[in-house]
Amino acid sequence: MDDEAESSRAGLLRNRNGPPPEADVDPDDEHTISDMVEDMVDDEAVREQIAKERRADAKKKRVAFLDHLLRELDTLVFLELITLYHLEYV
């Protein structure tokens, strides 16, 4: 079969079955190892920043929750003291 007689989908099927042919690779688009290392360092810095923000957010939520629990405990103790005070005089 002649190369010109290929169907229009043949190129898609060929690319789906494996990596593109090396003739399609542009040498100017290739990244050097130092570029890839810089990208990895940048990604790691971003991940560390996100993790730091998540830890700070979790800490704020934990402090707010504990504050809420302590207020509820104070209210409960206050109500028990009031109850005991009123039971003594009944």
N, C-alpha and C positions, 0 to 999 in steps of 0.2 A: 504494500500500500504506500502511496506517495505521501510525504510529509504535508503537502498542501491539502491533501484530502482529509485531514484530521477533522473531527467534529469540534464545535466551539467549546464543548465541555471537557475535551481531552486534557487541556492544560490544567483545569481545575482538579481533575482526577489525579493527574500526575503530581501536583503539589500536595494533595491531601495524603498521598501514599508515603511521603517522605520529605526530607528537607529540600528546599529549593536548589536547583542546580547552581553550581558555583559560578557560572557565567552571570547569573542574576545578582550576585553580591557586589555591592559597590565598595571598593577598598577605602574610600574616603569616609564611609559610614561606620567602619569598624572602630571599636573603642579599644584603647590601649589598656593594659593591666592597671596602670596608675589611675586612669579614669574610672575603671570599675571599682577600685579600692576606695576612691573618693566618694563614689556613689554609695558604697556600702557603709562608709563612715557617716555620711549624711543621713542615710536611712537609720542607722543605729542611734544617732543623736536625736532624730525625730522620735524614734521609739522610746528612748529614755525620757524625753520631755513629756510624751504622752503618759508614760508610766508614772512619772513624778506628779503630773496633774491628777491622775486617777487616784494615787495614794493620798494626795492632799484633799481631794473631794471625799474620799472614803473616811478620812480622819475627821473632817467637818461633820459628816453625817453621824459618825459614831459619837462625837462630842454632843451633838444636838440630841441624839437618842438618850444618852446617859443623863443629860440635863433634864429631859422630859421625865425619865424614870425617877430621878431624885425629887423632882417637884411632886410627882404622884405619891412617892413614899412619904414626903413631908405632909402632904394633905391627909394621907391615911393615918399617920401617927397623930396629927392634930385632931382628927375626928374621933379616934379612939380615946384620947385624953378628954375631949368634951363629953363623950359617952360615959366614961368613968366618973367624971365630976357630977354629972346629972344623976347617975345611979346612986351616988352617996347620999343625995339629998331627997330621994324619993322614998 
